[in-house]
Amino acid sequence: MLPEILTTEIVLMLLPLVAIQLGLMVFCLVKIFKEGVENLSKGLWALIVICINLLGPAIFLIVGRRKDLK
């Protein structure tokens, strides 16, 4: 039998993942509104980054980020 895991233990285990998700989301949103985007509008990219958890920011960094910065 598995020992019972307390709710606080579960929260503590998920905390690093939540911190990474929020940090990546904020990083991508700042890039979207300061540097601009490719392929889609800023609002749509922001929605993708916010709604699609870890994959949204990764997709933006690979496909949607503007690459012609001076």
C-alpha atoms as a printed R data frame, in Angstrom:
   type eleno elety resid chain resno      x      y       z
1  ATOM     1    CA   MET     A     1  0.000  0.000   0.000
2  ATOM     2    CA   LEU     A     2  1.132  3.525  -0.741
3  ATOM     3    CA   PRO     A     3  1.423  5.860   2.214
4  ATOM     4    CA   GLU     A     4 -1.075  8.677   2.278
5  ATOM     5    CA   ILE     A     5  0.326 11.928   0.939
6  ATOM     6    CA   LEU     A     6 -0.798 15.094   2.626
7  ATOM     7    CA   THR     A     7 -2.099 18.003   0.590
8  ATOM     8    CA   THR     A     8  0.789 20.186   1.726
9  ATOM     9    CA   GLU     A     9  3.281 17.613   0.467
10 ATOM    10    CA   ILE     A    10  1.605 17.577  -2.939
11 ATOM    11    CA   VAL     A    11  1.684 21.379  -3.104
12 ATOM    12    CA   LEU     A    12  5.370 21.409  -2.160
13 ATOM    13    CA   MET     A    13  6.142 18.861  -4.887
14 ATOM    14    CA   LEU     A    14  4.293 20.893  -7.538
15 ATOM    15    CA   LEU     A    15  5.699 24.270  -6.483
16 ATOM    16    CA   PRO     A    16  8.828 24.134  -8.710
17 ATOM    17    CA   LEU     A    17  6.712 23.281 -11.760
18 ATOM    18    CA   VAL     A    18  4.330 26.144 -11.014
19 ATOM    19    CA   ALA     A    19  7.261 28.547 -10.586
20 ATOM    20    CA   ILE     A    20  8.788 27.475 -13.908
21 ATOM    21    CA   GLN     A    21  5.422 27.832 -15.662
22 ATOM    22    CA   LEU     A    22  4.772 31.319 -14.288
23 ATOM    23    CA   GLY     A    23  8.316 32.501 -14.979
24 ATOM    24    CA   LEU     A    24  8.233 31.240 -18.550
25 ATOM    25    CA   MET     A    25  4.805 32.782 -19.095
26 ATOM    26    CA   VAL     A    26  5.907 36.197 -17.823
27 ATOM    27    CA   PHE     A    27  9.128 36.033 -19.872
28 ATOM    28    CA   CYS     A    28  7.203 35.251 -23.063
29 ATOM    29    CA   LEU     A    29  4.534 37.889 -22.446
30 ATOM    30    CA   VAL     A    30  7.227 40.549 -21.963
31 ATOM    31    CA   LYS     A    31  8.911 39.435 -25.207
32 ATOM    32    CA   ILE     A    32  5.576 39.520 -27.050
33 ATOM    33    CA   PHE     A    33  4.704 43.074 -26.076
34 ATOM    34    CA   LYS     A    34  8.215 44.594 -26.192
35 ATOM    35    CA   GLU     A    35  9.817 42.923 -29.222
36 ATOM    36    CA   GLY     A    36  6.838 41.922 -31.332
37 ATOM    37    CA   VAL     A    37  5.851 38.626 -32.920
38 ATOM    38    CA   GLU     A    38  5.806 36.742 -36.203
39 ATOM    39    CA   ASN     A    39  3.018 34.720 -37.838
40 ATOM    40    CA   LEU     A    40  0.094 35.760 -35.579
41 ATOM    41    CA   SER     A    41 -1.107 38.859 -33.728
42 ATOM    42    CA   LYS     A    42  0.235 39.823 -30.301
43 ATOM    43    CA   GLY     A    43 -3.110 39.111 -28.651
44 ATOM    44    CA   LEU     A    44 -3.360 35.633 -30.118
45 ATOM    45    CA   TRP     A    45  0.193 34.759 -29.067
46 ATOM    46    CA   ALA     A    46 -0.520 36.062 -25.561
47 ATOM    47    CA   LEU     A    47 -3.620 33.863 -25.421
48 ATOM    48    CA   ILE     A    48 -1.639 30.818 -26.579
49 ATOM    49    CA   VAL     A    49  1.091 31.448 -23.993
50 ATOM    50    CA   ILE     A    50 -1.429 31.867 -21.180
51 ATOM    51    CA   CYS     A    51 -3.831 29.040 -22.052
52 ATOM    52    CA   ILE     A    52 -1.528 26.252 -23.221
53 ATOM    53    CA   ASN     A    53  0.555 25.621 -20.141
54 ATOM    54    CA   LEU     A    54  4.166 24.602 -20.813
55 ATOM    55    CA   LEU     A    55  3.770 24.059 -24.542
56 ATOM    56    CA   GLY     A    56  2.436 27.552 -25.322
57 ATOM    57    CA   PRO     A    57  5.589 29.421 -24.270
58 ATOM    58    CA   ALA     A    58  7.786 26.798 -25.948
59 ATOM    59    CA   ILE     A    59  5.859 27.109 -29.208
60 ATOM    60    CA   PHE     A    60  6.118 30.894 -29.049
61 ATOM    61    CA   LEU     A    61  9.880 30.800 -28.469
62 ATOM    62    CA   ILE     A    62 10.389 28.414 -31.395
63 ATOM    63    CA   VAL     A    63  7.880 29.732 -33.945
64 ATOM    64    CA   GLY     A    64  6.464 33.101 -32.966
65 ATOM    65    CA   ARG     A    65  9.388 35.138 -31.696
66 ATOM    66    CA   ARG     A    66 10.626 37.938 -33.930
67 ATOM    67    CA   LYS     A    67 14.140 37.035 -35.075
68 ATOM    68    CA   ASP     A    68 15.189 40.179 -36.984
69 ATOM    69    CA   LEU     A    69 16.211 42.263 -33.969
70 ATOM    70    CA   LYS     A    70 18.950 44.798 -34.554
